[in-house]
């Protein structure tokens, strides 16, 4: 597709379950970012990929959160043993190169996670 | 202290008004700055970059004050379609991490 694609768009889960969120970036974009946005809050940086490697994982809130990227393309964010405070919109973004060049990230529409 | 701080608003202005948003950042080593726009329940999109000398794009003017670590966005002749949340964004650190402020909400009314 032409833009960043994320799935699922909505996910409702029970506390303690694991969830996987998927991001398909724009073809050819080497940089990929995960952010999360809670209601009324700004975007919180989670992790950055350049190719398949993650030079910056500093934003992952706990060891329950992990992410991987394969083939320099699709990325998966996994949250284990979900907690209610994990409820948020998880946004994926990609850019052609490092953000220093233009600062332009192309965001997907997000995956809205609700933990009951 | 948050790395990027903004007045959350909302700013309620009539069509045609001029409105200004401010943003402060804490990391004096930050080099690049941007404004993004986010419509309700939509993804953020780049509005404009902020250059040291200040820059203008139509009705939008962005300015940077490095000494005070302060960024501003001025919108002239506001339109109804300008209603959105405006996010101040700072490039932080060596790994191309964009830090977003919590945003300032603008509502333009007829």
Backbone of each chain as ProteinMPNN parsed JSONL, in Angstrom:
{"seq_chain_A": "XXXXXXXXXXXXXXXXXXXXXXXXXXXXXXXXXXXXXXXXXXXXXXXXXXXXXXXXXXXXXXXXXXXXXXXXXXXXXXXXXXXXXXXXXXXXXXXXXXXXXXXXXXXXXXXXXXXX", "coords_chain_A": {"N_chain_A": [[0.818, -1.198, 0.0], [0.205, 2.361, -0.114], [0.723, 3.787, 2.174], [1.723, 3.714, 5.706], [0.873, 0.774, 7.272], [-1.085, -0.585, 9.842], [-1.934, -3.21, 12.095], [-3.805, -5.065, 14.582], [-6.509, -2.698, 14.031], [-8.051, -2.155, 16.179], [-7.949, -3.516, 19.426], [-9.148, -5.463, 21.965], [-8.431, -6.748, 25.066], [-7.918, -9.068, 27.758], [-6.655, -8.424, 31.004], [-3.397, -9.593, 31.616], [-3.129, -11.171, 29.384], [-1.24, -11.83, 26.346], [-0.316, -9.616, 23.681], [0.028, -8.894, 20.181], [1.177, -6.479, 17.998], [1.136, -5.222, 14.74], [3.181, -3.74, 12.209], [3.445, -2.407, 9.027], [5.657, -0.858, 7.144], [6.146, 1.986, 4.894], [7.152, 1.037, 1.693], [10.6, 0.629, 1.183], [11.378, 2.387, 3.123], [13.764, 2.855, 5.558], [13.944, 3.438, 8.238], [12.148, 2.89, 11.238], [9.685, 3.506, 13.642], [8.209, 3.124, 16.871], [5.611, 4.456, 18.743], [3.579, 5.394, 21.577], [0.346, 6.576, 22.473], [-1.48, 7.867, 24.97], [-4.799, 8.61, 26.206], [-5.447, 11.958, 25.67], [-2.804, 12.577, 25.97], [0.623, 13.229, 24.969], [2.746, 11.891, 22.346], [4.548, 9.039, 23.217], [7.775, 7.953, 22.994], [8.844, 4.735, 22.029], [10.542, 2.755, 20.668], [13.162, 2.547, 18.225], [13.988, 1.536, 14.973], [16.613, 0.908, 12.723], [16.897, -0.334, 9.71], [17.06, -3.736, 10.449], [17.971, -3.582, 12.981], [17.875, -2.333, 16.357], [18.826, 0.481, 17.508], [18.01, 2.118, 19.542], [16.285, 1.436, 22.282], [15.275, 2.664, 24.375], [12.836, 3.652, 25.204], [11.057, 1.633, 25.817], [8.686, 0.576, 28.141], [8.871, -1.479, 30.058], [10.153, -4.807, 30.772], [8.201, -6.348, 29.761], [7.572, -5.512, 27.317], [8.456, -5.887, 23.929], [10.086, -5.74, 20.735], [10.447, -6.464, 17.291], [12.008, -6.487, 14.076], [11.876, -7.622, 10.825], [13.559, -8.534, 7.816], [14.014, -5.946, 7.145], [11.64, -4.698, 6.977], [8.552, -5.38, 7.877], [7.381, -4.872, 11.207], [6.942, -6.053, 14.546], [5.329, -5.415, 17.539], [5.342, -6.606, 20.732], [3.452, -7.197, 23.597], [3.632, -8.535, 26.67], [1.72, -10.25, 29.161], [-0.38, -8.281, 29.655], [-1.276, -5.146, 31.145], [-3.641, -2.891, 32.708], [-2.721, -0.291, 32.482], [-1.426, -0.351, 30.095], [-3.153, 0.279, 28.142], [-3.759, 2.145, 25.3], [-3.155, 4.088, 22.298], [-1.208, 2.64, 19.898], [1.252, 3.739, 17.887], [2.819, 3.455, 14.779], [5.557, 4.502, 12.821], [7.294, 5.434, 9.832], [10.297, 6.314, 8.054], [12.159, 7.554, 5.263], [14.9, 7.737, 5.591], [17.205, 8.332, 8.284], [15.727, 10.319, 10.902], [16.939, 12.752, 11.167], [17.31, 13.925, 8.72], [14.986, 15.081, 7.467], [13.053, 15.223, 9.391], [10.601, 14.195, 8.949], [8.208, 11.96, 9.698], [6.202, 9.268, 8.713], [3.168, 8.329, 9.697], [1.235, 5.469, 10.724], [-2.276, 4.624, 11.12], [-2.602, 3.684, 13.604], [-2.889, 1.333, 16.368], [-5.407, 0.654, 18.471], [-5.354, -0.192, 21.737], [-7.083, -1.817, 24.259], [-7.128, -2.748, 27.529], [-8.789, -4.819, 29.632]], "CA_chain_A": [[0.0, 0.0, 0.0], [0.919, 3.613, -0.234], [1.073, 4.349, 3.466], [2.063, 2.788, 6.776], [-0.294, -0.024, 7.613], [-0.999, -1.199, 11.15], [-3.028, -4.112, 12.451], [-5.195, -4.719, 14.28], [-6.827, -1.294, 14.29], [-8.58, -2.161, 17.544], [-7.753, -4.769, 20.124], [-9.591, -5.494, 23.357], [-7.896, -7.955, 25.658], [-8.032, -9.154, 29.215], [-5.42, -8.273, 31.769], [-2.606, -10.796, 31.724], [-2.941, -11.797, 28.072], [-0.216, -11.251, 25.475], [-0.824, -9.076, 22.416], [1.012, -8.568, 19.138], [0.753, -5.412, 17.108], [1.956, -5.328, 13.539], [3.377, -2.519, 11.415], [3.998, -2.587, 7.689], [6.04, 0.519, 6.787], [6.182, 2.326, 3.479], [8.211, 0.288, 1.021], [11.846, 1.357, 0.983], [11.722, 3.182, 4.308], [14.688, 2.069, 6.375], [13.753, 3.746, 9.657], [10.813, 2.563, 11.739], [9.517, 3.945, 15.032], [6.982, 2.847, 17.608], [5.219, 5.394, 19.792], [2.225, 5.161, 22.075], [-0.352, 7.804, 22.859], [-2.609, 7.648, 25.878], [-5.855, 9.609, 26.035], [-5.098, 13.319, 26.067], [-1.362, 12.703, 26.193], [1.475, 13.285, 23.796], [3.321, 10.628, 21.889], [5.659, 8.542, 24.027], [8.687, 7.153, 22.185], [9.092, 3.393, 22.541], [11.706, 2.101, 20.087], [13.532, 2.97, 16.876], [14.725, 0.572, 14.175], [17.26, 1.278, 11.477], [16.987, -1.679, 9.169], [16.543, -4.725, 11.395], [18.533, -3.406, 14.322], [17.21, -1.331, 17.193], [19.851, 1.186, 18.278], [17.439, 2.834, 20.685], [15.124, 0.779, 22.887], [15.184, 3.312, 25.685], [11.475, 4.007, 25.578], [10.206, 0.493, 26.199], [8.372, 0.841, 29.547], [9.249, -2.579, 30.954], [10.586, -5.99, 30.021], [7.029, -7.008, 29.138], [7.481, -4.982, 25.96], [9.555, -6.224, 23.03], [9.764, -5.481, 19.337], [11.417, -6.944, 16.325], [11.769, -6.109, 12.681], [12.494, -8.62, 9.971], [13.654, -8.216, 6.403], [14.036, -4.502, 6.967], [10.29, -4.243, 6.624], [7.495, -5.511, 8.889], [7.77, -4.89, 12.614], [5.936, -6.517, 15.494], [5.483, -4.997, 18.938], [4.679, -7.6, 21.579], [3.274, -6.836, 25.006], [3.301, -9.745, 27.433], [1.023, -10.076, 30.457], [-0.861, -6.903, 29.578], [-1.836, -4.473, 32.31], [-4.592, -1.852, 32.31], [-2.001, 0.933, 32.103], [-0.923, -0.493, 28.73], [-4.196, 0.766, 27.232], [-3.292, 3.336, 24.575], [-3.036, 3.891, 20.85], [0.185, 2.366, 19.545], [1.477, 4.304, 16.562], [4.051, 3.11, 14.081], [5.92, 5.487, 11.809], [8.505, 5.108, 9.094], [10.885, 7.396, 7.271], [13.047, 7.052, 4.214], [16.196, 7.6, 6.227], [17.153, 8.824, 9.663], [14.856, 11.476, 11.091], [17.711, 13.984, 11.114], [17.337, 14.516, 7.385], [13.837, 15.975, 7.226], [12.134, 15.226, 10.527], [9.268, 13.767, 8.564], [7.808, 10.585, 9.916], [4.898, 8.938, 8.164], [2.519, 7.492, 10.706], [0.047, 4.676, 10.462], [-3.464, 5.1, 11.84], [-2.499, 3.237, 14.985], [-3.627, 0.19, 16.924], [-5.975, 1.052, 19.765], [-5.367, -1.335, 22.647], [-7.83, -1.662, 25.504], [-6.913, -3.882, 28.443], [-9.877, -4.801, 30.622]], "C_chain_A": [[0.854, 1.251, 0.0], [1.418, 4.134, 1.101], [1.513, 3.282, 4.444], [0.788, 2.065, 7.21], [-0.092, -0.697, 8.968], [-2.19, -2.117, 11.378], [-2.757, -4.744, 13.815], [-5.439, -3.231, 14.541], [-7.37, -1.132, 15.709], [-8.361, -3.528, 18.164], [-8.218, -4.608, 21.562], [-9.118, -6.819, 23.936], [-8.086, -7.925, 27.165], [-6.663, -9.005, 29.85], [-4.713, -9.621, 31.877], [-2.357, -11.521, 30.408], [-1.808, -11.113, 27.327], [-0.876, -10.7, 24.214], [0.333, -8.799, 21.474], [0.412, -7.521, 18.225], [1.715, -5.386, 15.925], [2.029, -3.991, 12.805], [4.042, -2.869, 10.097], [4.372, -1.2, 7.167], [5.93, 0.756, 5.283], [7.377, 1.615, 2.848], [9.448, 1.157, 0.799], [12.257, 2.22, 2.153], [12.575, 2.334, 5.247], [14.482, 2.291, 7.87], [12.306, 3.471, 10.06], [10.765, 2.87, 13.225], [8.196, 3.412, 15.591], [6.812, 3.921, 18.686], [3.909, 4.897, 20.386], [1.652, 6.481, 22.574], [-1.542, 7.426, 23.725], [-3.574, 8.807, 25.739], [-5.406, 10.966, 26.55], [-3.624, 13.56, 26.29], [-0.623, 12.825, 24.869], [1.976, 11.913, 23.404], [4.535, 10.273, 22.738], [6.501, 7.618, 23.174], [8.904, 5.799, 22.838], [10.403, 2.83, 22.01], [11.901, 2.582, 18.654], [14.332, 1.85, 16.215], [15.372, 1.275, 12.997], [17.583, -0.053, 10.808], [16.37, -2.642, 10.174], [17.063, -4.525, 12.811], [17.87, -2.241, 15.042], [18.251, -0.611, 18.034], [19.311, 1.894, 19.506], [16.166, 2.14, 21.147], [14.743, 1.472, 24.185], [13.771, 3.592, 26.143], [10.588, 2.852, 25.993], [9.969, 0.551, 27.702], [8.831, -0.241, 30.518], [9.683, -3.769, 30.111], [9.405, -6.794, 29.478], [6.888, -6.597, 27.677], [8.702, -5.421, 25.155], [9.116, -5.93, 21.608], [10.849, -6.082, 18.472], [11.017, -6.46, 14.94], [12.534, -7.1, 11.823], [12.503, -8.163, 8.515], [13.675, -6.726, 6.119], [12.676, -3.933, 6.654], [9.355, -4.336, 7.828], [8.074, -5.55, 10.3], [6.598, -5.364, 13.467], [6.293, -6.007, 16.884], [4.675, -5.97, 19.78], [4.622, -7.091, 23.009], [2.824, -8.103, 25.722], [2.588, -9.366, 28.725], [0.487, -8.65, 30.57], [-1.467, -6.435, 30.889], [-2.758, -3.361, 31.826], [-3.867, -0.58, 31.867], [-1.364, 0.835, 30.714], [-1.947, 0.013, 27.711], [-3.767, 2.094, 26.621], [-3.455, 3.063, 23.086], [-1.553, 3.731, 20.543], [0.375, 2.768, 18.084], [2.828, 3.869, 16.02], [4.305, 4.185, 13.027], [7.173, 5.026, 11.075], [9.021, 6.351, 8.385], [11.919, 6.809, 6.334], [14.446, 6.789, 4.764], [16.074, 8.074, 7.652], [16.357, 10.119, 9.766], [15.61, 12.795, 11.012], [17.617, 14.662, 9.752], [16.191, 15.503, 7.173], [12.911, 16.105, 8.422], [10.767, 14.703, 10.175], [9.102, 12.274, 8.779], [6.416, 10.406, 9.328], [4.258, 7.918, 9.111], [1.408, 6.642, 10.12], [-1.111, 5.221, 11.283], [-3.51, 4.58, 13.272], [-3.298, 1.99, 15.294], [-4.098, 0.611, 18.306], [-6.112, -0.187, 20.638], [-6.132, -0.975, 23.911], [-7.642, -2.923, 26.326], [-7.957, -3.802, 29.556], [-9.419, -5.364, 31.967]], "O_chain_A": [[2.079, 1.187, 0.103], [2.423, 4.842, 1.158], [1.661, 2.112, 4.091], [-0.239, 2.69, 7.477], [0.948, -1.308, 9.213], [-3.301, -1.846, 10.922], [-1.597, -4.944, 14.175], [-4.636, -2.585, 15.214], [-7.171, -0.1, 16.351], [-8.557, -4.56, 17.522], [-7.746, -3.732, 22.286], [-9.373, -7.881, 23.369], [-8.377, -6.884, 27.756], [-5.649, -9.416, 29.286], [-5.326, -10.643, 32.182], [-1.48, -12.381, 30.323], [-1.453, -9.973, 27.623], [-1.871, -11.245, 23.736], [1.454, -8.511, 21.896], [-0.712, -7.659, 17.743], [2.93, -5.509, 16.082], [1.069, -3.22, 12.784], [5.072, -3.543, 10.062], [3.486, -0.437, 6.783], [5.655, -0.162, 4.51], [8.473, 1.598, 3.409], [9.353, 2.276, 0.294], [13.374, 2.736, 2.176], [12.173, 1.251, 5.674], [14.811, 1.422, 8.677], [11.369, 3.778, 9.322], [11.685, 2.538, 13.972], [7.207, 3.272, 14.871], [7.74, 4.24, 19.429], [3.212, 4.082, 19.781], [2.374, 7.368, 23.03], [-2.477, 6.761, 23.28], [-3.216, 9.863, 25.217], [-5.032, 11.111, 27.714], [-3.231, 14.631, 26.751], [-1.172, 12.561, 23.8], [1.67, 10.909, 24.046], [5.427, 11.093, 22.95], [6.005, 6.606, 22.679], [9.121, 5.712, 24.047], [11.283, 2.467, 22.79], [10.955, 2.968, 17.969], [15.242, 1.285, 16.822], [14.762, 2.129, 12.353], [18.437, -0.804, 11.279], [15.281, -2.392, 10.692], [16.642, -5.221, 13.735], [17.375, -1.299, 14.423], [18.539, -1.033, 19.154], [20.07, 2.234, 20.414], [15.118, 2.232, 20.508], [13.984, 0.935, 24.992], [13.524, 3.753, 27.338], [9.476, 3.069, 26.473], [10.928, 0.572, 28.474], [9.144, 0.05, 31.672], [9.59, -3.739, 28.884], [9.598, -7.809, 28.808], [6.183, -7.241, 26.901], [9.835, -5.34, 25.63], [7.922, -5.877, 21.312], [12.008, -6.192, 18.872], [9.874, -6.085, 14.678], [13.707, -7.379, 12.075], [11.579, -7.497, 8.049], [13.394, -6.29, 5.003], [12.559, -2.825, 6.131], [9.37, -3.465, 8.698], [9.107, -6.17, 10.553], [5.433, -5.113, 13.157], [7.427, -6.156, 17.341], [3.474, -6.14, 19.57], [5.618, -6.618, 23.557], [1.772, -8.666, 25.418], [2.825, -8.303, 29.3], [0.862, -7.907, 31.477], [-2.078, -7.203, 31.633], [-2.673, -2.935, 30.675], [-4.342, 0.129, 30.98], [-0.825, 1.82, 30.209], [-1.621, 0.156, 26.532], [-3.452, 3.047, 27.335], [-3.836, 1.969, 22.67], [-0.742, 4.589, 20.891], [-0.249, 2.216, 17.178], [3.842, 3.912, 16.717], [3.37, 4.708, 12.42], [8.007, 4.314, 11.635], [8.283, 7.308, 8.15], [12.474, 5.736, 6.568], [15.083, 5.782, 4.457], [14.968, 8.206, 8.176], [16.321, 10.914, 8.827], [15.0, 13.846, 10.813], [17.829, 15.871, 9.656], [16.414, 16.636, 6.745], [12.071, 17.004, 8.461], [9.856, 14.752, 11.001], [9.755, 11.449, 8.139], [5.564, 11.287, 9.435], [4.753, 6.805, 9.289], [0.736, 7.028, 9.164], [-0.945, 6.169, 12.051], [-4.362, 4.991, 14.059], [-4.244, 1.637, 14.59], [-3.293, 0.889, 19.195], [-6.874, -1.104, 20.331], [-5.862, 0.042, 24.55], [-7.957, -4.026, 25.878], [-7.996, -2.837, 30.319], [-10.206, -5.424, 32.912]]}, "seq_chain_B": "XXXXXXXXXXXXXXXXXXXXXXXXXXXXXXXXXXXXXXXXXXXXXXXXXXXXXXXXXXXXXXXXXXXXXXXXXXXXXXXXXXXXXXXXXXXXXXXXXXXXXXXXXXXXXX", "coords_chain_B": {"N_chain_B": [[10.968, 16.997, 34.872], [9.402, 17.441, 31.722], [10.783, 16.689, 28.491], [9.915, 18.163, 26.334], [7.734, 20.795, 26.426], [4.427, 22.032, 26.315], [1.729, 24.396, 26.209], [-1.373, 23.12, 26.925], [-3.782, 24.185, 26.035], [-7.379, 24.37, 25.605], [-7.164, 26.56, 22.746], [-9.485, 28.776, 21.82], [-10.607, 30.338, 19.063], [-11.876, 32.918, 16.864], [-12.721, 32.638, 13.367], [-10.306, 33.981, 11.144], [-8.716, 35.108, 13.055], [-5.487, 35.718, 14.61], [-3.221, 33.476, 15.981], [-0.981, 32.227, 18.44], [1.308, 29.703, 19.367], [3.333, 28.332, 21.917], [6.373, 26.644, 22.846], [8.606, 24.881, 24.904], [11.862, 23.468, 25.312], [14.032, 21.114, 26.913], [16.571, 20.05, 26.477], [19.518, 21.357, 25.73], [21.216, 20.648, 23.737], [19.772, 19.912, 21.58], [19.071, 19.861, 18.108], [17.345, 19.985, 15.942], [14.056, 20.94, 14.968], [10.475, 20.773, 14.915], [7.098, 21.249, 13.79], [4.175, 19.4, 14.161], [0.95, 18.365, 13.045], [-2.084, 17.172, 14.396], [-5.078, 15.78, 13.706], [-8.316, 15.157, 15.173], [-8.46, 11.924, 16.461], [-6.811, 10.994, 14.475], [-3.707, 10.26, 12.704], [-0.533, 11.85, 13.479], [0.845, 14.471, 11.422], [3.512, 15.914, 9.577], [3.85, 19.368, 9.808], [5.549, 21.642, 9.532], [9.061, 22.372, 9.354], [11.329, 23.885, 11.72], [13.428, 26.522, 11.444], [16.573, 28.041, 12.297], [16.661, 30.703, 11.566], [14.079, 31.349, 11.439], [11.01, 30.664, 9.757], [8.572, 30.677, 7.131], [5.433, 29.528, 5.979], [3.092, 30.066, 3.94], [0.281, 30.92, 5.717], [1.446, 30.275, 8.07], [3.946, 30.671, 10.505], [7.044, 29.839, 11.819], [9.223, 29.979, 14.596], [12.432, 30.015, 16.218], [14.115, 30.176, 19.258], [17.076, 29.821, 20.411], [18.579, 30.515, 22.63], [16.757, 30.853, 24.681], [15.607, 28.429, 24.533], [13.199, 27.833, 23.125], [10.323, 27.541, 21.116], [8.141, 28.676, 18.587], [4.88, 28.884, 17.055], [3.049, 30.581, 14.72], [-0.131, 31.341, 13.591], [-1.795, 32.886, 11.074], [-4.821, 34.599, 10.091], [-6.837, 32.608, 10.742], [-8.428, 29.551, 9.836], [-11.409, 27.515, 9.708], [-10.634, 24.944, 9.178], [-8.186, 24.761, 10.354], [-8.469, 23.829, 12.857], [-7.274, 21.661, 15.213], [-4.825, 19.57, 16.877], [-1.701, 20.813, 17.762], [1.541, 19.759, 17.603], [4.599, 20.088, 19.157], [7.86, 19.282, 18.249], [10.965, 17.764, 18.889], [14.198, 16.912, 17.865], [16.093, 14.503, 19.347], [19.13, 13.592, 20.83], [21.515, 11.024, 19.812], [20.332, 9.077, 18.255], [18.364, 9.653, 16.396], [15.855, 10.217, 17.498], [12.669, 11.395, 17.722], [11.145, 13.609, 19.839], [8.045, 14.211, 21.137], [5.917, 16.891, 22.071], [3.072, 17.26, 24.297], [1.105, 18.546, 22.966], [-0.9, 21.273, 21.674], [-4.168, 22.273, 21.717], [-6.234, 23.565, 19.207], [-9.155, 25.341, 18.482], [-11.086, 26.596, 16.01], [-13.659, 28.818, 15.484], [-16.745, 29.733, 13.783]], "CA_chain_B": [[10.532, 17.931, 33.845], [9.312, 16.825, 30.414], [11.777, 17.209, 27.579], [9.238, 19.15, 25.493], [6.527, 21.229, 27.13], [3.522, 22.917, 25.591], [0.462, 24.759, 26.822], [-2.333, 22.206, 26.291], [-4.948, 24.871, 25.516], [-7.557, 24.713, 24.19], [-7.268, 27.924, 22.268], [-10.728, 28.936, 21.054], [-10.477, 31.615, 18.364], [-12.789, 33.063, 15.723], [-12.116, 32.658, 12.036], [-9.625, 35.224, 10.815], [-7.831, 35.533, 14.146], [-4.096, 35.281, 14.651], [-3.001, 32.749, 17.233], [0.412, 31.783, 18.585], [1.578, 28.63, 20.329], [4.712, 28.279, 22.374], [6.895, 25.345, 23.251], [9.963, 24.943, 25.44], [12.542, 22.184, 25.342], [15.001, 21.12, 28.012], [17.897, 19.598, 26.066], [20.159, 22.455, 24.986], [21.97, 20.092, 22.605], [18.844, 19.599, 20.482], [19.484, 20.559, 16.893], [16.303, 20.104, 14.922], [12.764, 21.201, 15.582], [9.403, 20.643, 13.94], [5.696, 21.267, 14.226], [3.284, 18.421, 13.553], [-0.471, 18.603, 13.275], [-2.84, 15.937, 14.582], [-6.529, 15.941, 13.756], [-8.946, 14.283, 16.16], [-8.459, 10.495, 16.175], [-6.012, 10.729, 13.276], [-2.283, 10.205, 12.973], [0.164, 13.122, 13.313], [1.496, 14.726, 10.13], [4.445, 17.033, 9.626], [3.344, 20.656, 9.341], [6.704, 22.38, 9.021], [10.3, 22.383, 10.126], [11.626, 25.177, 12.33], [14.817, 26.843, 11.181], [17.134, 29.022, 13.224], [16.367, 32.059, 11.101], [12.629, 31.495, 11.336], [10.531, 30.34, 8.418], [7.154, 30.935, 6.898], [4.804, 28.711, 4.946], [1.738, 30.604, 3.82], [-0.225, 31.6, 6.915], [2.132, 29.702, 9.228], [5.316, 31.128, 10.744], [7.691, 29.151, 12.934], [10.438, 30.655, 15.045], [13.247, 29.299, 17.196], [14.99, 30.989, 20.105], [17.95, 28.823, 21.046], [19.054, 31.004, 23.931], [15.694, 30.588, 25.655], [15.123, 27.067, 24.279], [11.796, 28.186, 22.945], [9.878, 27.459, 19.727], [6.788, 29.199, 18.472], [4.143, 28.727, 15.803], [2.055, 31.636, 14.553], [-1.08, 31.086, 12.512], [-2.543, 34.096, 10.736], [-6.066, 34.423, 9.342], [-7.254, 31.237, 11.063], [-9.543, 28.931, 9.115], [-12.055, 26.421, 10.445], [-9.862, 23.721, 8.92], [-6.969, 24.761, 11.179], [-8.798, 23.193, 14.137], [-6.471, 20.44, 15.342], [-3.815, 19.669, 17.93], [-0.399, 21.122, 17.185], [2.557, 19.076, 18.394], [5.968, 20.573, 19.06], [8.691, 18.078, 18.157], [12.392, 18.048, 18.99], [15.066, 15.762, 17.577], [16.886, 14.342, 20.553], [20.14, 12.566, 20.986], [22.243, 10.521, 18.666], [19.673, 7.993, 17.543], [17.253, 10.104, 15.55], [14.621, 10.079, 18.24], [11.835, 12.587, 17.755], [10.396, 13.747, 21.084], [6.835, 14.993, 20.891], [5.194, 17.504, 23.169], [1.718, 16.737, 24.474], [0.236, 19.186, 21.994], [-1.783, 22.388, 21.994], [-5.398, 22.121, 20.923], [-6.794, 24.795, 18.633], [-10.515, 25.245, 17.944], [-11.462, 27.816, 15.302], [-15.118, 28.817, 15.341], [-17.247, 30.731, 12.811]], "C_chain_B": [[10.49, 17.224, 32.498], [10.312, 17.471, 29.471], [11.197, 18.284, 26.656], [7.918, 19.524, 26.176], [5.733, 22.228, 26.296], [2.322, 23.255, 26.453], [-0.611, 23.902, 26.154], [-3.534, 22.905, 25.65], [-6.198, 24.359, 26.222], [-7.557, 26.222, 23.945], [-8.53, 27.973, 21.401], [-10.691, 30.303, 20.393], [-11.485, 31.702, 17.237], [-12.018, 32.968, 14.409], [-11.464, 34.005, 11.783], [-8.657, 35.704, 11.881], [-6.402, 35.066, 13.904], [-3.861, 34.623, 15.998], [-1.556, 32.248, 17.255], [0.518, 30.715, 19.66], [3.051, 28.651, 20.684], [5.086, 26.896, 22.844], [8.285, 25.565, 23.824], [10.559, 23.545, 25.46], [13.703, 22.25, 26.328], [16.422, 20.766, 27.589], [18.559, 20.653, 25.177], [20.95, 21.951, 23.783], [21.062, 19.754, 21.418], [19.157, 20.468, 19.275], [18.355, 20.824, 15.913], [14.932, 20.137, 15.578], [11.675, 21.212, 14.506], [8.068, 20.91, 14.607], [4.947, 20.211, 13.43], [1.855, 18.83, 13.877], [-1.158, 17.249, 13.426], [-4.324, 16.262, 14.673], [-7.101, 14.885, 14.699], [-8.996, 12.837, 15.667], [-7.741, 10.146, 14.868], [-4.53, 10.676, 13.658], [-1.646, 11.578, 12.799], [0.782, 13.235, 11.916], [2.377, 15.949, 10.26], [3.801, 18.283, 9.053], [4.498, 21.455, 8.745], [7.904, 22.184, 9.926], [10.483, 23.776, 10.702], [13.104, 25.454, 12.142], [15.269, 27.976, 12.097], [16.756, 30.455, 12.862], [14.877, 32.343, 11.07], [12.187, 31.187, 9.916], [9.012, 30.447, 8.353], [6.648, 30.002, 5.8], [3.357, 29.154, 4.861], [1.346, 31.354, 5.071], [0.517, 31.181, 8.196], [3.571, 30.221, 9.311], [5.866, 30.422, 11.969], [8.961, 29.894, 13.298], [11.109, 29.847, 16.148], [14.095, 30.301, 17.961], [15.859, 30.019, 20.898], [18.373, 29.249, 22.448], [18.034, 30.691, 25.023], [15.112, 29.183, 25.513], [13.607, 27.073, 24.102], [11.468, 28.159, 21.456], [8.466, 28.007, 19.67], [6.207, 28.893, 17.095], [3.065, 29.791, 15.78], [1.167, 31.272, 13.376], [-1.873, 32.368, 12.287], [-3.821, 33.719, 9.999], [-6.599, 32.993, 9.511], [-8.469, 30.801, 10.261], [-10.164, 27.844, 9.996], [-11.232, 25.145, 10.33], [-8.546, 23.674, 9.695], [-7.219, 24.096, 12.534], [-8.128, 21.825, 14.213], [-5.62, 20.588, 16.596], [-2.464, 19.84, 17.274], [0.689, 20.613, 18.133], [3.934, 19.676, 18.11], [6.892, 19.364, 19.139], [10.167, 18.466, 18.113], [13.172, 16.776, 18.684], [16.075, 15.652, 18.706], [17.946, 13.27, 20.403], [20.686, 12.009, 19.692], [21.508, 9.48, 17.843], [18.393, 8.415, 16.837], [15.901, 9.935, 16.225], [13.874, 11.403, 18.248], [10.998, 12.562, 19.033], [9.243, 14.698, 20.846], [6.343, 15.628, 22.187], [3.787, 16.936, 23.222], [0.706, 17.42, 23.562], [-0.579, 20.329, 22.555], [-3.003, 22.289, 21.101], [-5.929, 23.473, 20.49], [-8.194, 24.499, 18.103], [-10.846, 26.593, 17.32], [-12.969, 27.779, 15.065], [-15.564, 29.928, 14.394], [-17.483, 32.077, 13.479]], "O_chain_B": [[11.417, 16.492, 32.152], [10.653, 18.645, 29.619], [11.904, 19.204, 26.246], [7.092, 18.658, 26.465], [6.285, 23.131, 25.667], [1.943, 22.479, 27.331], [-0.751, 23.948, 24.932], [-4.23, 22.312, 24.825], [-6.089, 23.936, 27.373], [-7.899, 27.024, 24.814], [-8.622, 27.292, 20.379], [-10.738, 31.324, 21.081], [-11.911, 30.677, 16.705], [-10.809, 33.195, 14.365], [-12.002, 35.046, 12.16], [-7.862, 36.612, 11.635], [-6.143, 34.157, 13.114], [-4.259, 35.154, 17.034], [-0.989, 31.894, 16.22], [-0.102, 30.81, 20.719], [3.903, 28.953, 19.849], [4.23, 26.084, 23.194], [9.06, 26.355, 23.284], [9.84, 22.557, 25.607], [14.284, 23.313, 26.548], [17.379, 21.141, 28.266], [18.194, 20.814, 24.012], [21.314, 22.735, 22.907], [21.551, 19.351, 20.363], [19.466, 21.652, 19.403], [18.406, 21.782, 15.141], [14.677, 19.472, 16.582], [11.907, 21.599, 13.361], [7.93, 20.81, 15.826], [5.058, 20.129, 12.207], [1.593, 19.541, 14.847], [-0.865, 16.303, 12.694], [-4.768, 16.935, 15.604], [-6.468, 13.868, 14.985], [-9.512, 12.561, 14.584], [-8.033, 9.128, 14.24], [-4.152, 11.003, 14.783], [-2.167, 12.399, 12.044], [1.186, 12.24, 11.314], [2.04, 16.903, 10.962], [3.269, 18.262, 7.943], [4.433, 21.892, 7.596], [7.77, 21.872, 11.11], [9.871, 24.736, 10.232], [13.944, 24.698, 12.629], [14.461, 28.757, 12.599], [16.558, 31.303, 13.732], [14.456, 33.445, 10.718], [12.935, 31.433, 8.97], [8.296, 30.329, 9.347], [7.348, 29.726, 4.825], [2.503, 28.682, 5.612], [2.006, 32.322, 5.449], [0.228, 31.692, 9.278], [4.31, 30.212, 8.326], [5.235, 30.407, 13.027], [9.685, 30.378, 12.428], [10.467, 29.111, 16.897], [14.721, 31.177, 17.364], [15.437, 29.47, 21.916], [18.505, 28.414, 23.344], [18.394, 30.315, 26.139], [14.232, 28.791, 26.279], [12.862, 26.414, 24.827], [12.222, 28.678, 20.634], [7.683, 27.823, 20.602], [6.928, 28.676, 16.121], [2.262, 29.894, 16.707], [1.655, 30.936, 12.297], [-2.536, 32.87, 13.194], [-3.902, 32.666, 9.367], [-6.784, 32.27, 8.532], [-9.404, 31.57, 10.038], [-9.522, 27.324, 10.909], [-11.146, 24.364, 11.277], [-7.864, 22.648, 9.69], [-6.273, 23.831, 13.276], [-8.38, 20.948, 13.387], [-5.685, 21.604, 17.289], [-2.114, 19.111, 16.346], [0.742, 20.989, 19.304], [4.367, 19.755, 16.96], [6.72, 18.511, 20.01], [10.56, 19.381, 17.39], [12.846, 15.698, 19.182], [16.819, 16.593, 18.985], [17.678, 12.176, 19.908], [20.348, 12.481, 18.606], [22.025, 9.041, 16.816], [17.457, 7.627, 16.699], [14.921, 9.553, 15.585], [14.39, 12.413, 18.728], [10.244, 11.621, 19.278], [9.43, 15.835, 20.412], [6.348, 15.004, 23.248], [3.358, 16.223, 22.316], [-0.416, 16.938, 23.4], [-0.907, 20.361, 23.741], [-2.887, 22.227, 19.877], [-6.058, 24.398, 21.292], [-8.398, 23.531, 17.371], [-10.884, 27.612, 18.011], [-13.49, 26.814, 14.507], [-14.868, 30.928, 14.216], [-17.902, 33.028, 12.82]]}, "name": "protein", "num_of_chains": 2, "seq": "XXXXXXXXXXXXXXXXXXXXXXXXXXXXXXXXXXXXXXXXXXXXXXXXXXXXXXXXXXXXXXXXXXXXXXXXXXXXXXXXXXXXXXXXXXXXXXXXXXXXXXXXXXXXXXXXXXXXXXXXXXXXXXXXXXXXXXXXXXXXXXXXXXXXXXXXXXXXXXXXXXXXXXXXXXXXXXXXXXXXXXXXXXXXXXXXXXXXXXXXXXXXXXXXXXXXXXXXXXXXXXXXXX"}
